[in-house]
Amino acid sequence: MKIHYSLEALPKLKNPVVTIGVFDGVHLGHLSVIKQLTTHAKKIDGNSVLVTFDPHPQEVLNPNSNFFLINTIEERIELLKKTAIDYVIILPFTFDFSQIPYDKFLKEYIVEKIGAKAIVMGPNHNFGREKEGNHEKIAELCKLYNVDVIEIPEFIAQDIAIRSSKIRKFIAEGDYKKAEELLGHPIHNY
């Protein structure tokens, strides 16, 4: 797995298949997305690319909230190294960056700079300014750029849709066992 902290020195990638998100916790739901990402990349003889952000958007946009990370960026990288991802791109998240509309982010970052041939995303994934880029809008825009959108179903375990926010809730309540079941690995910070 190669790690890049910007798009400037990124080499030309082969048929990139991209997923976008924070991936805090690298939980079972994330691993499901990553499995689809790497499977589709292999299918088209391409590179699997995970685009993530540091710091977490909540730390920038709501600095006074009770928000906490499941793991640090370093721990996240270590967890991602255990997968078959070819490239991880960690973009610096700032307030100015948060103001980029989804269509501009998709066009300039994902299509033009990375060269995406496909995007893998879950049904509840949104990105861009105020999370305005939902699946429907992204799929419509991707048609213009000849980029496939692969939507995967939400990952359910023990009748729970696995999300980082739910895992944080279990951690905050002291239910580490439940949190670790949804993560699929031990909690590092607690």
C-alpha positions in Angstrom: 0.0 0.0 0.0 1.4 3.4 -1.0 0.4 6.5 1.0 0.2 10.0 -0.5 -0.5 13.1 1.5 -1.5 15.2 -1.5 -2.4 14.7 -5.2 0.5 16.7 -6.5 3.1 13.8 -6.5 0.6 11.1 -7.4 1.8 8.9 -10.2 -0.4 8.1 -13.1 -2.7 5.3 -11.8 -4.0 2.4 -13.8 -7.8 2.4 -14.1 -8.3 3.8 -10.6 -11.3 2.6 -8.6 -11.9 5.1 -5.8 -13.7 5.2 -2.5 -13.9 8.4 -0.4 -14.4 8.8 3.3 -12.9 9.3 6.7 -12.9 5.5 7.6 -12.6 6.3 11.3 -12.3 2.9 13.1 -11.9 1.0 9.9 -14.9 -1.1 11.0 -16.7 -4.0 9.4 -18.8 -1.7 7.2 -15.6 0.0 5.9 -14.0 -3.4 5.3 -17.1 -4.3 3.2 -16.6 -1.2 1.1 -12.8 -1.9 0.8 -13.5 -5.5 -0.3 -15.8 -4.2 -3.1 -13.2 -1.6 -4.0 -10.3 -4.0 -4.4 -12.5 -6.7 -6.1 -13.7 -4.2 -8.7 -10.2 -2.8 -9.2 -8.9 -6.3 -9.9 -11.8 -7.0 -12.3 -10.8 -4.0 -14.5 -7.0 -4.5 -13.9 -6.8 -1.3 -12.0 -5.6 0.3 -8.9 -7.7 0.5 -5.7 -7.6 4.0 -4.2 -9.0 5.1 -0.8 -9.2 8.9 -0.4 -9.5 10.0 3.3 -9.0 13.1 5.3 -7.0 14.4 8.3 -8.0 15.9 10.6 -11.5 14.4 10.8 -14.1 16.9 9.3 -15.9 17.1 12.7 -12.8 18.3 14.4 -12.6 21.2 12.0 -16.3 22.0 11.6 -17.5 21.4 15.2 -14.4 21.8 17.3 -16.3 22.4 20.5 -18.5 19.3 20.3 -18.1 16.1 22.3 -16.8 14.4 19.2 -13.9 12.0 19.6 -12.0 9.7 17.2 -12.1 6.0 17.3 -8.5 5.9 16.2 -5.7 8.2 15.2 -4.7 8.7 11.6 -1.6 6.6 12.3 -3.8 3.7 13.7 -6.1 4.1 10.7 -3.2 3.7 8.4 -2.0 0.6 10.2 -5.5 -0.9 9.9 -5.7 0.0 6.2 -2.3 -1.7 5.6 -4.0 -5.0 6.5 -6.2 -4.7 3.5 -5.4 -5.1 -0.2 -5.7 -1.4 -1.1 -3.1 -0.1 -3.5 -3.1 3.6 -2.7 -4.3 5.7 0.3 -4.5 9.4 -0.3 -4.8 11.5 2.9 -6.0 15.0 2.1 -5.6 17.8 4.6 -9.1 18.8 5.8 -9.5 22.5 6.5 -12.4 24.9 6.7 -11.6 26.2 3.2 -11.5 22.6 1.9 -14.9 22.0 3.4 -16.4 24.7 1.2 -15.6 22.9 -2.0 -18.9 21.8 -3.7 -19.3 18.1 -4.3 -19.3 18.6 -8.1 -16.0 20.5 -8.1 -14.4 18.0 -5.7 -15.6 15.1 -7.9 -14.4 16.7 -11.2 -11.1 18.3 -10.1 -9.9 15.8 -7.5 -11.4 12.4 -8.3 -11.8 12.6 -12.1 -9.1 14.9 -13.3 -6.3 14.4 -10.7 -6.8 10.7 -9.8 -8.4 9.7 -13.1 -11.1 7.5 -11.5 -12.8 4.9 -13.7 -15.2 3.9 -10.9 -16.3 5.1 -7.5 -17.4 2.7 -4.8 -19.8 4.1 -2.2 -22.4 3.0 0.4 -26.0 4.2 0.1 -25.7 6.9 2.9 -22.4 8.4 1.7 -22.3 12.1 1.0 -19.5 14.5 0.4 -18.7 18.0 -0.6 -19.8 21.3 1.0 -22.5 20.5 3.6 -22.5 16.9 2.4 -24.6 18.0 -0.6 -23.1 15.3 -2.9 -25.4 12.3 -2.3 -25.5 9.1 -4.2 -28.1 10.3 -6.7 -26.2 13.5 -7.6 -22.9 11.8 -7.7 -24.2 9.0 -10.0 -25.7 11.6 -12.4 -22.5 13.6 -12.5 -20.4 10.5 -13.0 -22.3 9.6 -16.1 -21.0 12.8 -17.7 -17.4 11.8 -16.9 -17.9 8.2 -17.9 -17.1 7.0 -14.4 -19.0 4.0 -13.0 -20.6 4.2 -9.6 -20.8 1.0 -7.6 -23.2 1.4 -4.7 -22.9 -1.3 -2.1 -25.6 -2.0 0.5 -25.2 -0.8 4.1 -23.4 -3.4 6.2 -25.6 -4.8 8.9 -24.4 -6.9 11.8 -26.4 -8.0 14.8 -29.4 -6.0 13.3 -27.3 -2.8 13.5 -26.3 -0.7 10.5 -22.6 -0.3 11.2 -21.4 3.3 11.3 -18.6 5.0 13.1 -21.1 7.2 14.9 -22.8 4.1 16.4 -19.4 2.7 17.5 -18.5 6.0 19.1 -21.8 5.8 21.0 -21.0 2.4 22.4 -17.5 3.6 23.4 -19.0 6.6 25.1 -21.4 4.4 27.0 -18.5 2.1 28.0 -19.8 -0.9 26.0 -16.3 -1.7 24.5 -17.3 -5.3 23.8 -20.2 -4.2 21.5 -17.9 -1.5 19.9 -15.2 -4.1 19.2 -17.8 -6.5 17.7 -18.8 -3.8 15.2 -15.2 -2.8 14.6 -14.1 -6.3 14.0 -10.8 -5.6 15.9 -9.7 -4.3 19.3 -10.2 -0.7 20.3 -6.8 1.0 20.4 -7.4 4.2 22.4 -9.5 3.0 25.3 
